[in-house]
Amino acid sequence: MTLNSQPSLQYIKGVGPKRAEALANLGIHNIKDLFSYFPRGYLDRSQIVRIADLKNYLESGEPVTIFAEVYRQEARRTRRSNKLIFMLTVKDESGFLTCVWFEGFYWLKDAFEVGELLALSSIPTLDKLNRPQFVHPQFDRLKSVEEDEPDWGKLFNTGGIIPKYRSSAELEKVGLDSRGFRRIIRNAVDHHFSAIEETISHEILQRHSLCDEPSAIHSIHFPASFQELEAAQRRLKFEELFFLQLMLALRKRGAQQQLRGLTYNTESKLVHQLVSTLEFELTPAQKRVMQEIIKDLLSPYPMNRLMQGDVGSGKTIVALCTALIAVENGLQVAFMAPTEILAGQHYQTLKYFLKNLPVNVRMLIGGQRKVLREDVMEDIRSGSANIVIGTHALVEEKVEFAKLGFVIVDEQHRFGVMQRAALRGKGINPDVLVMTATPIPRTLAMTLYGDLEISIIDELPANRKSIRTALRTESQKHKVYQFVKDEIDRGRQAYIVFPLIEESEKIDLKAATKEYEHLQNNIFQNYRLGLLHGRLKPEKKDEVMQKFKAGEIQILVSTTIIEVGIDIPNAIIMIIENAERFGLSQLHQLRGRVGRGADQSYCILIANYSWYDAHSKGIEATELRDEKEHARTRLETMVQTTDGFKIAEVDLKLRGPGEFFGTQQSGVPALRIANLIDDADLLALARTEAFDLIKNDPHLRQKSNECIRKHYEEEFREILELGNIG
């Protein structure tokens, strides 16, 4: 939405300096922002009836609206609490009705004049004499005593489809509850409606039967009918998704215009040597993805590819094979992981795979000793380090690559856009391969990674068995522990994962440190246990992991630090305590730590739903019920399927796209009205239009596209830089 003129919000009727300040704290700085503060829902108060007919609506449970004149007002005191209540009697041509307010007497006693005309909406109930009454009705003033004709334009809160707006304690202090928002937005629409400009070309609107921008803005706030509301929502959702896809189309075009300046020879002796020494066969899916990457390397443009694969699908070996092609072409490879423990895991894995090959692999992390760190940085600077694995330490200014040509980013969503850009900036248009074990639903991938080519490793190695997942309660835990003992006696290992590492006043969960001592001293006295959590020093973490890998530790008690990257084939049992407190994708990632070998593996979820009841202070009953229901859905989904993409779809529905995948870090704007699940078809239409538009008019110079260019430059100015480097 583009506005020709935008006076300060405080000069909008009903706003003023205090409300303008409160709105600014909410991110509403101008009229455009105010018009884009879309309702969170609607109330249907379009049912207008006579007072005499209210008895017919007593059992409906739905609000109705009456138009009536003030007849009498009075104060009464309640018998029990002696509290003042306000009673208003109104009349129409068919009879009388009493309206009761149990709160706000001192404001209401001076609020009405006998003879003024009101519109009142409420759910009708019966008083003690079995007569219909309204309790705390919403009302609008339609005509004062002095006026001759009602002003139907004053229907803010009654008599139609009424918008509901989100508010807060700060906003309510200055009178901006939902009712207050309705009033100031109505004033803004009335006085600045003509200033709203179109943002999408007439051709696109016509092609998809979309209404124009001014009509959409008016109808999203004050719809005359639900059909009109639906048309406005469709238009504004399309607009939001269209400009999002336009940004991705321009980003992709910009990447394709950058010449790499390097010609690859993809016939690699190193790759052939590596593959010939593997103890397993590459799957058809792995081979297909490798060919897709090789095709990118043969192109004159830098690669920008996302490689998705469920836990255990073999992404690392594919990344390593393609990295070796870069090494053989005289380039350095940077491999960035989100945590030191995952970087260490990748380092150990690559060293193992490359033990017989002339490839120098180094690791750079923040916790290294100074002498080792300087040695690694010198190898990077001189070019003798062929593959450098590290955390965000790789993007520090002091780190200088001799010839960085290939960048691998693992679990990209855990890095900010600027970190990824800084790593790319250490080379000259390097090829970029992004890996994620978090399956991304198609609609979300189209939004976050619409500028990347996407490869999916959609099958597990042939020797992998599906992980058996079971849901158990606290009362069944002794049987679970006996099962663990039986398997350990057969030579296997197990994980036991807890949400926290120490007691918290707010979240009284079992702490891993406390529970570790309980398990060692009372449950598994005859077994060797180890403890792993984020506050251990790097060398201590490595020591614990090496002991677990070597079998010296039989049961590893841990926090979610093991969520990604730990690969111990002999560990076949994953027990997750307080499983109801974990997110769905986190549960799936934790489950992926077992099932790494050919043996049958197990994931046991121990749930305690009563936790929510014990910690429900300050939580609305509906929120508590929803959260418990979501917890059950998460755990039942885990039991029903091991398919990461199905799990991701459920997770996206439960959490919403922003929380699901950290869009605040991605250089992608938040969605105000569109929903990536419900509006998938609209997203596909918007994507086609946006990419076709950039193909046919890459600089948006055609006259019909001027409105698109203007809105894009205004709306996306702050994130254009992030968009270009993301």
N, C-alpha and C positions, 0 to 999 in steps of 0.2 A: 504494500500500500504506500503510495507516494502522495504527499500533500503539498499543494502550492505554497501555502503559508502556514506556519506553525507558531502561533502566539504562545507565550508561557502558559503552562497549565493553570497557574494560580489565577489567571484572568478568565478562565472558563467559569460560567455561572455555577455557583455551588461549591467551588474548590477553595480558593483562597490560599494564603501562604502556608498555614499549618498543614492542610491536607496535601498541598503540593509537595511539601517536604516528606510527608509520610509516603506518598506515592513514589517519590524519587528513591526512597530507601528500598522500595519494592522493584525498582528498575523501570518505573513508568515516568518518563521525563518529558514527553510531549504528547500531542493529540494522537499521533500515529501509534504510539505505545498504548495509549488509552483505548483506542479502537481495537487494538490487537489483544487486549485483555479479555479473551473470550469467556463466555459463561461456562461454568463447570457442569451445568445441567439446567433443566427447565421445569417449571411447575405449570400444570394445565389448570388454569383458572378461567377457562373460556365458558364454562357451564353457568349461565346466568338464569336464575329462577325467581319466582315470586315467593314472598315470605310464607304465604298460605300453602305452598307446595313443598316446603322444606321437609315435612314429615315423610315424603316419598324418598328422601335421600339419606335417611338416618342410618341405614344398614350398608350403604355403599362404601363408607370409609374414605370417600373422595371429597376434596374441597369443592364447594360451590360458591357462586358470587351472587349477591343481591345489590340492587340499587335502592337506597332508602334514605328517608329524611330523618334528621335528629329530632326526636320527640321529647325525651327527658334524660337527664343524667343525675346520678346520685352516688353517694358514698355509703358503704356499709362496713361493719366490722365482723370478722369471723368469730364464732363462739369460742373456739378452742384457743387460738393464738391472739385474739383481739386485734388482728391485723386489718388495716384498711384495704378494702377492695373497691374497684371502680365499676359501676354498672351504667351502661348506656342503652336506652330504649330507642329503637328506630321504627319507622313505619313506611309502608308503601300502600298502594291502593287495595292490597288484599289482606293486610293485617299488621300486627306488631311483633317485634322480636327484641329479646334482651341479649346484649353483648356484655361479657364479663372479663375483666382483667384482674388477675391476682397480684400483678407486679406493676410498678410505675404509676401509682396513684397520683403523686404530686405533680407529675408532668401531664397526665391525662385530664386532671380535673379542670385545666384551663385550655384544653386542646380543641373543644368542640363548641359550636354555637347551635342553639335550637333553631331548626329551620334549614340548616345547610344540608346539601345533598352529598351522600357518601356512596362509594362502592366498597363493600365489605366482603372478604373471602375467608372461609374457614370450613372445617369439617363439622357439620351440624351434630349436636348431641342433645340429650334431654336434661332439663333441670329437675328439681325435686318434685315438681308438679306435673312431670311428664310432658312438658312443653318444649319445643325445639329452642335451642339457644346457640350462640357462638361464643367460644372461649378463646381469648387472645386473637381475634381476627386481624388479618392484614387489611389495611384500608387506604383508599385514595379519596381526596376531596374533589368533587366534581363541580360544585356550585355553592358559592357563599350565599348568605341571606340577601345581599344587595344585588347579586347577578340575576339576569333574566334566563339565560340559557346555560346548560351544563357544558363544560369544556372536556370533551372526550379525550383530548390529547393528554390529559393529566392522569391517565390510567398507567401508573408505574408498577403497582404492586398487586393489582386485581384485574379481573375482567378480560383475561386473555391468556396467552402463553407467556409466562413470566420468567425471565432469566435469573439464575442463581450464580452469584459471584463468590470466589474465594476471598476470605478476609483473614485478619489476624488480630491479636490483642492490640497491637500498636495502631492498626487501622481503625478498629472499633472505638478506640479512645477519641478519635477525631471524627466520629460519626460515619465512617466508611465501612459499615457492615454491608451485606448484600443489598439492602434497601438503599443505602447511601450511594453505592456504586450505580444502581439503576438510575438514580436521579441525575448524577453528574454525566453519565454516559448519554442519557437522553438529551441533556442540554447540549452536549458536544455534537451529537448527531443533528440536532435541530439547527444549530448555528454554523456548523462547519461541513455539513454534508456535501455541499457543492464543490468543496475543495479536494475531495477524494478523486485521485486520478487512476486511470486504468494501468495495470502492470503487465498484462498479457495481450498479445496481438489478437486482433479480431478474427484472424484465420483459425488460430488454435481454439479460441472460445467457440467459434461456430462449428468446428470439426467435432467437438466433444459436447456440444449443447450445454455450455457453461454460462451462467448468468454473469453480468458485468460486475466490476468491483464495487461501485457505490451500492448497488442493490444487495450484494452479498454482505457488506458491512452492516447495512441497515437491518437486514433480515436475521443476521446471526445474533443481534442484540434484541431486536424487537420484532419477531416474526408474527405475521398475521395468521399463519396457519402452519401446520407441521410439514406440509408439502413445500412451503416457501422456506422453512428452516432447513429441510433436507437439501434443497437446491443450493442454499447459501453455504452449508457445510461442505458439500461436494466441491463447490468452486474454490473455497478457501483451502481445503485439503489439497486439491490439485495444485494450486498456486504454491503452497509450501513445499510439496514434493518436487514440483517442476524446477524451482530455483535451486533446490538442493542437488538435483540431478544435473542441472546446468553447471553448477560449480564443479561437479565431478567430471563432466564432459570437457570443460575447459582445462581442468587439471590434467586429465589424460592426454588431451591434445598438446598441452605444453610439454609433457614428458616425452611425447612422440617426436617433438620437434628438436629435441636435444640429441645431437649425434654423439655416439660414444667415442669415436675417434680411435677405435681399436677393432682389428679383425681377429676373430677367434679361430683357432684350429681345434675342432672338437674331438678329433681322434686322439684319445688320451691313453698312453701306456699305463699311467698310474691308476686310472680307473679299472682297466683290464686286470692289472695286478691285484688290486684291492678285491674286486668281485671274485676272482679265482681263489682267494684265501678265505672267503666268508664261509661260515659253518651252516649257512642257510641259503635258500634260493630266494632271489628277489621276486616279489609278487607281480602279476601282470599290471596291477595298479601302480606300483612303484616304477616299473619300466615305462609305463605310459606317461607318468608325470615327468620322469627324466627326459623323455623325448620332447615334451612340451617346453621344458627349460632349455634344452639344447637348441630348439628352434628359436627361442628368444636370443640366445647367445650368438646365433648366426645372423641375426638382424643387426642393422647398423645403429639401432636405437638402444638406449639402456633398458634392461629388463626391469619391470615392476610387477612381480608376481607374488600372489598369496598361495601358499601350500597348506591346505587344510588336511588334517588326518586325525582320526580318533586316537586316544591313548593306545600305544602299542602297535600302531600301524606302520611304523618304520620311516618316519619323516627324516630322522637324523642321518640315516645312511644315504638317503637320496640327496640331502643337502651336502653331505661330505663328498659324494661322487661328483657332483657338479662343481663343488669348490675345488676339487683336484684339477678339473679342466682349467680353471682360472690360474691355479698355481703353475701348471705346465705351460701356460702362456705368459709366464713371467710376472704374474700379478699377485698381490697380497690379498688375503681374505680376512675380514673382520667378522667375528661371530659374537653377537651381543645377546646376553641372557639377563633376565630380570633380577636374579638373586645370586649371591656368591655360591650358595650350595648347588644351584642348578648349573652355574658356570663351571664349578668344580666337577660336577657329574659329566658335563659335556667334554671337559678336558680329559678326564680319565677314559671316557668312551672313545674319543678320537685317538688318543695315544695308543689305546689297545688295538684299534683297527689299523693304525698306521705303523705298528711296531716294526714291520719289515720293509717300510718304504722310506725313501730319502726326503721326508717332509718334516720341517721344523715347526712344531706346534708349541706356542707359548700361551701363558694365561696372565691376564692383568686384572687384578681386583683391588679394592680399597684396603683390604686387611693385610696386604703383604708387607714383609720386612723391607726396609728402605733399600738395602743392598740388592735383594732379588728384584725389586721393582725397577731400580735403575738399569739392571742387566736386561730385563725384559724390554724396557723402553728403548734401549740402545739397539737391540735386535730389530725392533719395529722400525726405528729410524734408519738403520743401515739396509733394511730389506731382507736380512737373513731369516727373520721370522716369517714363514710362509702363511701360517694360519694363526690368528690371534683371537683367543677366546677371552671374553671379559664381561664385566657388568657396565654400568654407566661410566666407570672409570675410563673406558675407551674414548669417551668424547671430551675428556679434559684437554685444555689448551696445550699442555706440555707433550701430549702424545702426538707424534708426527710419523705418518706412514711414508715409506719410500715410494710405493706405487700401489695404492689401494684401488682394486678394481672390482671386488665382489663383496657385498655386504649381506650377511644373514642376520635377521632379527627374529629371535624366538619369543613367542608370546607377546606380540607387538603391542597389544592393548595395555600392557603394564608400563609402557614407556610414554612419556609426553611427546607431543609432536616435535618440540624443539630439540629434544635429545636425539630423536631419529634423524632430524635434519643435520644436526651437528656431526653425526657419524658419517652421513653421506658427503658432507662438505670436506671431509678429510681425503677424499679422492676426487677424481675428475669424472663426473657422470658415471659412477660405478653402477654395476648391475645390482639389483636389490631383490633378495628372496626373503619374504616374510613367512614365518612358520607359526602355526597355532594348533594346539591340541584341544582348543575350545571350539567345538563345532558351532558354526555360525549359520542360523537359519537364512535361507536364500534372500528374504526381504531385507534382513539386516546387513548381509554381505553387500547387497546392491547399494545400500546407503553408505556404509562405512568404507567399503573397498570398491566402489563403483569405478574407480580409476585404475584398478589393478586387474590383471588377468588372474583368473582363479583356477587352481588345480586341486583336485580332491583325491586323496588316497582312500578309497572307499572299501577296502578289504583288509582283513588282518592276515598275518602269516598263517600258512596252512596248519602248522602244528599247534596253534593257539586254541585252547578250549574256552568256551564262554564262561565267564565268572558267575558262579551261583550266588545269588544275593538273597538274604533272609532278613526279615524284620522281627526283632525280639523286644520284650519289655524288661524293665529292671528286675522283675520277679523271676525272669528266666535266665538271669545272668550266670548263675552257678552252672547251668548246663552248657552255656557258651564257653565258660572257662575250662570245663572238663574236656570239651571238644578240642580246645587249643592244646591242652596237655597231651591228649592222644596223638595229635598231629606232630607235635614237637618230639614226642617219643619216637616217632617214625623218621625223625631227622629233618623236619620242616621248620620254618621260622614264621613269625607273626608280627604284625603291627597292631598297636592299640593307640588310637588317636583321641585326644581330648581338645575341647575348644580353647581353653585358657591355660596359662602356666602358673598363675597364682590367684588367690582368692580376690574377689572384687565385691565391694559393698553393694553395687548395683546389680551385678550378675552373679548370683551365688551358684556357679557351676563347679563341678569337681575340677580342681586344678591338676594339671599334669604332674607337677612336682610332688604334690601331696599324694596323689593317687599312685604315683610310681612307688613311693615308699610303702603304701598299703599293699600294692600288688606283690612287691618283692618280699615283704615280711609276713603277709597273711595268706596269699593265694598261690603264688608261684615260688615258694621258698626253695625248692630244689632245682630251679631253673635260673639261667643267666639273663638278666634284664639290663637294658641300657636306656638312657634318657636323652632326648634330643629336643631342643627348643631354640627359639630365635635369639635368646640372650647369651647363649654360649659363644665363646670366642671362636673364630674361624678354625684355628688349629684343633680345638676340642671337638667341633662338629665333624671335622675330617676324621679324627681319631675314632669317634663313635661310629661313623658310617663305615670306616674300613673294618672295624671289628664286626659289625653286623654283616658286612659283605663276606668276611672270612668265616662266618659262622660262630665266632667267639661270643656274640650276643645272640640269644635265641628269640627274645621278645623285645622289640623296640617300642618303648612308650614315647609318644611324640605329640607335638602340636601340629598344626597344618603346614608347618615348614616342609613336610614331605609331600605336599600337594602335587608338585611337579618335579620331574627329573630323576627321581630315585629309581634305580633299576636293579632289583635283586631277584633273579629267577626263582631262588629257593624259598623266598617269602611268599607263602600261598594263602595266608589268612590276613584279612583287614577287618579289625573291629573298630567301629566308630561309636564312641560314647556320646550321649546327648545328641544323637543324630538329628533330632528335630530342630536344633539350633544352627545347623549348617545350611547353606544355600545349595540348590540342586546341582549347579555346575561344579561346585566345590566337592560335593559328595561323589560326583562322577569322576573328577580328577583323582580323588583319594582312592577310589576303587581301582583306578588304572595303575596303581602302584603294585597290585598283585596281578596274576595272570600273565607274567612276563616270560614264563617258560612253558613246557609242554604238559605240565601236571595240572590237574584240576585245582582251581583256586576258589576262594570263598570270601565274600564280603558280608559281614554281619552288622546290621544297624541296630543299635540299642536306643530305644526312644523312651522319653518320659514326658508325655503330653501334659501332665499335671504341673510341669514347670511353669507353663503360662499362667495357670491359676494362681500359683504362689507368687508370681511377679507381675500381677495385673494392676497394681496400684497406679492410678492416674491414667489407665488405658480405658477407652470407651468400650462398652460391652460388644458393640458391633465389630470394632477393630480387633478385640481379643478373639472373638469367634472367627473372624476372617483369617487371622494369623494361625490359629490352631488348624483351621481347614487347609490353609496353604501348606502347613507342615505335613499334614497327612498326605496331601497330594504329592508333595516332594518325595516322601518316603515310599509311597505306593508306586510311583513312577520308577523309582530305582529298582524295586523288586520286579516290576513288570518287563523292563527292557534294559539292554546294555547298549542300545543304539544311541550314539552321542547326538545325532541330529534330531531324533525324536525327543530326547531329553532337553536339548536346546530349545525346541519349539515350546515345550511345556514351561521351561524356565522363563522364556521371553514373555509368555502370557501372564505368568505370575508376577514378574518383576517390572515389566515394561522395558523398552529399549535403552533408555538413558542409564538406568542402574545396571542393566544386564551387561552392557559392554563399554562403560566408561566413555560415552560420546563426548564428555567435556574435554577429554584429552585428544580427541581425534581430528580437531580442525573442522568438525561438522557441527552446524548450529542445532540447538535443541528444537524439537518439534512442539508447536503450541497446540495444534488441533488435529493433525494427522496421526494415525496409529499404524505402525508398520505391520501389525498382524491383520487388523480388520480392513485396512486399506491397501492390501497387497495388489489388487487389480488396478487401483488408481495409481499406485506407484509404478507399475509396469507401463501404463499409458504415459505418465509424466516422463519416465526415463526415455521412452521411444521419441517423444516430442523433443526433449532437451538434446539428445545426442544427434537427432536428425537436423535440428536447428544449427548446432555448431558445425556439423558437416557441411551444410549449405551456406551458412553465413557466419564463419568462424569469429569475425570481429563485431558481429551484431550491428552492421552498418546500414542494412536495408531500412528504409523508412518505416516499414510496418513493425520492425523490431526495436525501434527507438525506445518505446516504453519499457521493454524488457531490459535493455541495456541500462537505462536510467535507474530503474528499481534495483537491479543487480548491484550497480556501483554504490548506491546509497546503503542498501541493506547489508551488503557483505563486505563493506570497506574494512571493518575491523578484523575479519577472519580471512581476507584474501591472501595475506602473507602466509598464514598457517595452511591454508588450502594449497598453496603452491608448493610448500615444502613437505606436506604431510605424507 
